[in-house]
Amino acid sequence: MFVLMTIKEIYSKYLQDLQALYSANEASIITDLVFVATAGIQRADLVKNPTLIPADEIINTLNFRLDELLRHKPLQYVLGEAWFYNMRLIVNEHTLIPRPETEELVKLVIDECQQKVAGENDVVKILDIGTGSGCIAIAIKKNLPAMNMTAIDLSSEALLISKENAAAQNVQIDFLQLDFLDELQWKNLGTFSVIVSNPPYIPVSEKEKLDKNVTDFEPSTALFVPDQSPFLFYEKIAAFAKDHLLPGGKIFLEINEEFGKETAAIFSNGNWIAEIKKDMFGKERMIVVG
């Protein structure tokens, strides 16, 4: 597609083709990111050396990545990376793409745990349910290295990625493959001071409302729940916490903005109080239970 074209011509065509799917501003941002990641070329380089003919390997990679983008494949999967909490993480189609609201969830946990005054022999133990790329567990552990972090996921493919990300960030996390919905497997887990999760919470019937770059590429098991059981994971987390959350412990969860009160009500029975938290856009996106 780009044979014998200059780098400036290739850039212009990239930008033009992507505007079939994205706004001019979005297409420009995506093009810039692809050119930096693929060829180490920034927009200023196009001015300095507009007649440069890239190597065949670079042209082939740019061709392939443009084809992928035009199939609605998310940029993060095309490049194989995403930024989260100032960390570069590997992502692929076995892991959700980390999102800004999840960074807010992480900050809530970090702020809470920094305020804890542990006894001399106490260790704050944290469980991340459905870790995916490991973004939540790794960000917390990196900022709170003294904490004991366990992260679980059903997907062995996702755990391969999360382990690689943890190694790249030089943090020690206990990763376990475990089907959290199977209560018999809870015996493989201990007790925790903090439980955190961004569980599946989108009813299957809402799938058609989402963009193709989500529904066609991101793992459905990490996104969707049955229409008849929209609170499935929250109910399981509440049941698990009854015996596995230490006294004084807290639960931090990302939630469906449409069902904040309903989700909080699951945890309001008994001795817990559930507080709904809004994200930077004023949407009810998290709850804190304690």
Disulfide bonds with the S-S distance in Angstrom:
none
